[in-house]
């Protein structure tokens, strides 16, 4: 891929991340999720498209903060990641009536936007430099970021939250403790990381995302098809990392069972063989229970993050 430095970094980063979420939701048949040929009763494909439009100014602002960090005009702990996430969730909610469409993606992608701004402002982009900067961003959060993130979650009203043993997001006392004990968002995510892959990505410097990126690029080279590469990357992640949204809704054993099924679909060729296609369609249908207990939503969010790396690094469909 030939990479050309953008003249307007915030606009460029926003375009990359908007394209990432659009390509992710458009990939089909992405088992158990909304995609271009399948909706949920209450949340449809167009709700995700509207959400991507709503995110533009927030991705731009996040990337601009990254540029200012590089230029020494903003300290890392003054970026206000939590506030950016909260305002993005508010805008997404105002642009569509399909409920929570992108909370997980927003939480994953805003630090990437900030890190990309820092990286591009330095004049030479690379995946390795982005990851180093991303680590600095996520580790520099504040208690205020944590409180704003809690607000964002309550605005989005995601399914499968359940009750956390510590600092539960639905408990008003959690905010008070966060402020009084000066618990940063990074520390909050360390608590929830064992049962939530989004949190785990934050505190471990996005291992699933960065491990998924080479597989995605390999699939692109082998198939020359963005849809196939995206669906296969989704299946690869799901096969290796049981979806924590499913685990919270239906239990860990069911999440592991779904992962095993994803592995079988890939082993049969996925979208590249007739046998794989048949298996994939059956898998998709099986995961579409009315209550969405088997919706691998966390895997979809991480797939969007993988796509963002590729697009920031120069990939164009």
KEPAMAR-331027 format. One line per field, with one value per residue (C-alpha): residue number from 1; x, y, z. Coordinates in steps of 0.05 Angstrom, whole numbers, padded with zeros to 5 digits. Example, Ala and Ser with C-alpha at 12.3 -4.5 7.8 and 13.67 -1.06 7.14 Angstrom:
BEGIN
k = (1,2)
X = (00246,00273)
Y = (-00090,-00021)
Z = (00156,00143)
//
This chain:
BEGIN
k = (1,2,3,4,5,6,7,8,9,10,11,12,13,14,15,16,17,18,19,20,21,22,23,24,25,26,27,28,29,30,31,32,33,34,35,36,37,38,39,40,41,42,43,44,45,46,47,48,49,50,51,52,53,54,55,56,57,58,59,60,61,62,63,64,65,66,67,68,69,70,71,72,73,74,75,76,77,78,79,80,81,82,83,84,85,86,87,88,89,90,91,92,93,94,95,96,97,98,99,100,101,102,103,104,105,106,107,108,109,110,111,112,113,114,115,116,117,118,119,120,121,122,123,124,125,126,127,128,129,130,131,132,133,134,135,136,137,138,139,140,141,142,143,144,145,146,147,148,149,150,151,152,153,154,155,156,157,158,159,160,161,162,163,164,165,166,167,168,169,170,171,172,173,174,175,176,177,178,179,180,181,182,183,184,185,186,187,188,189,190,191,192,193,194,195,196,197,198,199,200,201,202,203,204,205,206,207,208,209,210,211,212,213,214,215,216,217,218,219,220,221,222,223,224,225,226,227,228,229,230,231,232,233,234,235,236,237,238,239,240,241,242,243,244,245,246,247,248,249,250,251,252,253,254,255,256,257,258,259,260,261,262,263,264,265,266,267,268,269,270,271,272,273,274,275,276,277,278,279,280,281,282,283,284,285,286,287,288,289,290,291,292,293,294,295,296,297,298,299,300,301,302,303,304,305,306,307,308,309,310,311,312,313,314,315,316,317)
X = (00000,00026,00014,00007,00011,-00054,-00055,-00113,-00099,-00165,-00207,-00165,-00169,-00244,-00253,-00212,-00251,-00319,-00301,-00280,-00347,-00384,-00346,-00353,-00429,-00435,-00398,-00445,-00466,-00433,-00463,-00512,-00503,-00538,-00508,-00528,-00576,-00602,-00633,-00658,-00730,-00709,-00641,-00631,-00573,-00592,-00585,-00512,-00503,-00532,-00487,-00425,-00447,-00456,-00386,-00349,-00339,-00320,-00267,-00241,-00238,-00203,-00151,-00141,-00127,-00073,-00041,-00041,-00009,00047,00056,00061,-00003,-00044,-00020,-00040,-00080,-00119,-00146,-00213,-00223,-00284,-00318,-00304,-00336,-00396,-00409,-00402,-00453,-00501,-00495,-00504,-00567,-00595,-00582,-00621,-00675,-00645,-00617,-00545,-00509,-00436,-00418,-00364,-00336,-00334,-00297,-00245,-00238,-00233,-00164,-00143,-00164,-00123,-00064,-00069,-00068,-00004,00028,00010,00031,00100,00105,00112,00056,00067,00026,00081,00083,00008,00007,00060,00020,-00045,-00015,00003,-00067,-00104,-00058,-00065,-00139,-00169,-00227,-00266,-00258,-00286,-00347,-00361,-00354,-00405,-00452,-00441,-00459,-00523,-00541,-00529,-00564,-00526,-00555,-00523,-00493,-00511,-00481,-00407,-00377,-00341,-00355,-00419,-00439,-00512,-00496,-00494,-00445,-00393,-00385,-00375,-00322,-00286,-00281,-00263,-00211,-00186,-00196,-00178,-00216,-00156,-00162,-00237,-00224,-00172,-00227,-00275,-00222,-00231,-00303,-00303,-00260,-00268,-00239,-00185,-00164,-00155,-00112,-00071,-00055,-00106,-00077,-00137,-00140,-00066,-00064,-00125,-00093,-00042,-00097,-00141,-00086,-00070,-00143,-00145,-00084,-00112,-00184,-00179,-00247,-00261,-00325,-00293,-00233,-00277,-00324,-00265,-00230,-00294,-00297,-00223,-00230,-00294,-00262,-00203,-00236,-00305,-00350,-00358,-00426,-00452,-00418,-00454,-00522,-00520,-00461,-00388,-00402,-00449,-00397,-00345,-00394,-00405,-00329,-00322,-00375,-00339,-00276,-00314,-00341,-00270,-00244,-00295,-00271,-00317,-00339,-00289,-00323,-00395,-00390,-00364,-00419,-00473,-00443,-00437,-00510,-00533,-00488,-00517,-00588,-00572,-00546,-00608,-00650,-00704,-00671,-00602,-00570,-00523,-00504,-00428,-00429,-00362,-00329,-00360,-00332,-00262,-00268,-00283,-00219,-00179,-00207,-00188,-00115,-00115,-00149,-00104,-00045,-00069,-00119,-00174,-00232)
Y = (00000,00070,00118,00192,00241,00279,00355,00357,00305,00309,00305,00247,00207,00218,00194,00131,00113,00128,00083,00029,00027,00030,-00028,-00068,-00062,-00074,-00140,-00199,-00248,-00229,-00281,-00257,-00183,-00129,-00124,-00100,-00158,-00170,-00126,-00134,-00114,-00052,-00038,-00036,-00026,00047,00062,00043,00086,00146,00132,00134,00203,00227,00206,00252,00313,00271,00231,00298,00328,00267,00268,00344,00331,00282,00334,00384,00331,00322,00398,00404,00445,00392,00344,00271,00273,00333,00300,00283,00216,00202,00267,00255,00186,00213,00269,00219,00173,00231,00251,00179,00175,00239,00217,00151,00114,00044,00044,00027,00018,00035,00043,-00010,00016,00087,00065,00028,00078,00145,00128,00104,00171,00208,00162,00170,00246,00241,00193,00231,00298,00268,00261,00187,00137,00064,00012,00004,00079,00082,00026,00060,00125,00089,00058,00128,00153,00097,00097,00173,00176,00209,00198,00250,00206,00147,00187,00210,00139,00116,00171,00147,00076,00099,00140,00083,00031,-00029,-00098,-00151,-00104,-00145,-00127,-00117,-00139,-00073,-00002,-00024,00026,00024,00043,00117,00105,00083,00153,00181,00129,00142,00216,00208,00154,00185,00122,00132,00104,00059,00031,00020,-00019,-00061,-00083,-00102,-00130,-00203,-00205,-00152,-00153,-00079,-00063,-00115,-00082,-00015,-00041,-00090,-00044,-00075,-00145,-00174,-00114,-00114,-00190,-00187,-00136,-00183,-00235,-00183,-00159,-00232,-00245,-00183,-00208,-00278,-00261,-00190,-00180,-00132,-00166,-00235,-00207,-00172,-00231,-00279,-00231,-00229,-00305,-00311,-00264,-00299,-00368,-00348,-00302,-00320,-00260,-00227,-00198,-00268,-00291,-00238,-00253,-00329,-00353,-00371,-00441,-00416,-00364,-00419,-00461,-00403,-00394,-00468,-00461,-00400,-00442,-00497,-00446,-00420,-00492,-00504,-00445,-00390,-00348,-00380,-00447,-00471,-00515,-00456,-00410,-00459,-00468,-00392,-00380,-00434,-00404,-00335,-00361,-00399,-00337,-00296,-00309,-00256,-00232,-00226,-00269,-00297,-00232,-00227,-00152,-00145,-00183,-00134,-00075,-00104,-00120,-00046,-00029,-00078,-00044,00024,00002,-00020,00043,00089,00051,00065,00012,00034,-00010)
Z = (00000,-00017,00040,00026,00084,00092,00092,00141,00195,00235,00171,00145,00210,00215,00143,00158,00220,00190,00131,00180,00216,00150,00121,00184,00188,00113,00114,00103,00125,00191,00238,00289,00273,00233,00164,00095,00083,00154,00208,00279,00292,00331,00301,00226,00177,00165,00239,00234,00172,00209,00268,00224,00199,00270,00290,00241,00285,00345,00307,00281,00350,00378,00323,00332,00405,00383,00339,00397,00441,00391,00386,00462,00468,00506,00559,00552,00617,00591,00528,00560,00525,00567,00549,00475,00481,00518,00468,00410,00442,00452,00379,00355,00397,00366,00294,00295,00333,00333,00403,00419,00353,00366,00439,00436,00371,00398,00461,00419,00363,00400,00430,00361,00332,00385,00374,00299,00307,00348,00299,00236,00266,00276,00201,00189,00201,00219,00255,00307,00322,00326,00378,00421,00420,00433,00496,00521,00508,00544,00604,00615,00630,00692,00741,00701,00640,00680,00702,00631,00606,00657,00632,00560,00578,00612,00551,00503,00547,00518,00528,00572,00623,00684,00752,00763,00830,00836,00811,00777,00724,00744,00817,00830,00888,00837,00810,00880,00895,00829,00845,00919,00907,00842,00801,00728,00669,00655,00726,00717,00654,00690,00737,00680,00633,00656,00631,00577,00514,00501,00569,00559,00494,00529,00585,00544,00485,00437,00428,00392,00345,00327,00321,00276,00229,00195,00185,00152,00105,00088,00072,00027,-00011,-00019,-00038,-00065,-00034,00024,00044,00048,00085,00136,00148,00155,00203,00244,00245,00262,00322,00344,00338,00382,00432,00459,00452,00520,00502,00490,00553,00594,00562,00554,00595,00582,00558,00504,00483,00476,00436,00388,00381,00363,00310,00280,00275,00238,00188,00174,00168,00114,00074,00097,00038,-00009,-00016,-00026,00036,00076,00050,00069,00138,00147,00129,00178,00231,00219,00225,00288,00324,00308,00370,00383,00448,00414,00468,00415,00382,00377,00383,00417,00360,00311,00349,00349,00275,00263,00301,00257,00195,00222,00226,00153,00128,00169,00138,00068,00049,00002,-00022)
//
